[in-house]
Structure formats: C-alpha cells, structure tokens
Amino acid sequence: MTSFDAKVLENIPANRLLALAGVGNDEDGWDTILLIPSKLGWIPDFVTSAELEEGSTVNIAVRDNPVWSVEAAENLPAGTLVMCDVDGRVKHYRPEEGNHIGYTTHSVTEGEVVSFVRKYGQMPQNQTEGFSL
C-alpha cells in the first residue's frame, strides 16, 4: 500500500469515483495533486467512502482493492456491466459513452451503494468488430 496527500477541487459526496485533475500551480505548489469526481465514461483513479470538502487536503491510500462500493445513479441488477456517470456514480454500460469499469455483485435501486468488481475495458460498437474468423 502507498499513500499521498491530494487537494479536493469541489465538494464530493461519499461513495463516489474520483479522478486526478492534474497538479497544483504556484499558489498550491507544484507537488500538490488535485482531485475531482470522475466523469462520464472515464476510468476512475480512486473511490471515496467519506464526503470530501472543496479546498481540503485528504490522504489517499492506494490499496489495490478489486471491489469498490459506489452510489448507483440508477436501478442496477446483479451482474450489470457498469460505467462512470457524470458525477462519479455508476450506471449501466453504454459503449458509445465510454469505458466500462466493472460489474455489480448485487442488485440496487438508484441512490443505494453498490459493490462492483473492477474490470476495465471498452466493447466495440458492433459486437462482430471484436471477432476474427
């Protein structure tokens, strides 16, 4: 496990996916890592279990956990392939909107926290594109 400090650029609710937003500037210091909620179709860098406040500095612990728990943006059945939504929550995967990030381990309704097994990738728009005969 490794850890480092990062600055939060906006208020982020608990159980959301996070993304690196770059490094600080002259004001923050060039060694300052910046965090934002992950966006639609992105592959997230981290997940938070606590609410994060804009401007705060948090300690990120990288544990390489294969299962993350995140708020669902919609009703999701068990085994659903999911992707990051616009605000760091998860929704069902749509190839035209970006990458999938894993699959759910149980069913949830919108707003509940769902566990998903991390499995990143992108499916071809036309399923026959992925096969050679």
N, C-alpha and C positions, 0 to 999 in steps of 0.2 A: 504494500500500500504506500502511496505517496500523497502528500497534501501541499496546498499552496493557498495563499490569500487572493481574493478577487473582489472587485468593486461592482456592485449591483447598479445598473443604469436606470431601472424603473421598478416600481412595486411589482412583485411576482407572488401570486398565491402559492400555498403549499401544494405539493404533488403535481408539479409542472416540469416539463422538459426544458432544459437550459442550453444555450449556445454561447460560444465565445464570440465576443463582439470586437475583438482586437485588443490593443494595448492602449494605455493611457497617453496623455500628452504632457506638455510642460507642466501643467497645473497638477495632474495626478501623479506624474512620474512615469517614465518610460518602462519601468518594471511592473506597472500596475496592469493586471489582467482584468478585462471588462466582461460582464455577463448580461445577457438579455434572454427573454423567453425564446425558445426555438420557434421557428415559423413554418408555415405550410410546406410540406414536402421535404423539409430539411432532415438530415440525420443529426440528432441531438448529441451534445457532448456530455451532458450531466443531467441528473434529476434531483429535485429538491423535495425534502419531506417537511420542510418548515417554510413559513411565509418569509419572504425577503423584502427588505425595505430599500427604496431608492436611496442611493448615496452611501449605503452601509458597506462595510467590508466584511466578507464572510470567508470562512476557511472551507475550501473544497477538499474532500477526502476521496481519492480515486481508489475504489475497492474492486473493480472488475467484476461486479455482480452481474450474472447473466439474466436476472429477473428484476425488473423495475416496476414500481407502483405509481400510477399516474391517473389524474382525473380524466374520466371519459367525456368527450364532447357530445356524445350521442349514445343511444342504446347499442350495446355490443354483445352478441352471443359468444359463448366459449369457442375458442379456436379461430376467431376472426383475425385476419391479417390486418394490421393497423399501421397508420402513418401519423406523423405530427400534424396537428391542426394549426390554425393561425395564431393561437395564443398559448402554445406549449402543452395543450391537452392532446389526447389521441382520438382518432376517428377511423372508420373503416378505410381500407386502402383503395385508392383510385389511381391507376398507373399514370394517367395524364396529369396528375397533380404532384408527382414527385416520387420519392423513395418510400418503400415500406420499412418499418423498423422492428417488426416482430409480430407475435400472435398472442392473443389473450388466453389466459389459463382458466377463466371462468366468465360467466355472463354478468353484465352490469347494466344499470339504467343510467341515463345521462346525469352527470354530476357526481356519480359514485367513483371511488377509486378502483381501478382495475390493475391487476398484475399482468404483465406480458413478458414473454421470453424474447430477449433481444435477438433479432435475426435481420440484418440489414440487406437491402438489395433493391432492385428495380426489375419489374417484369416488362417484357416487350408489349407494345400496344396491341399487336396481333400475336396471339399465342404461337402461331406457326413460325414466327420470326425466330423464336428461340430454339428451333429444332433443325437439324440437318438430316436429310435422308439419303 
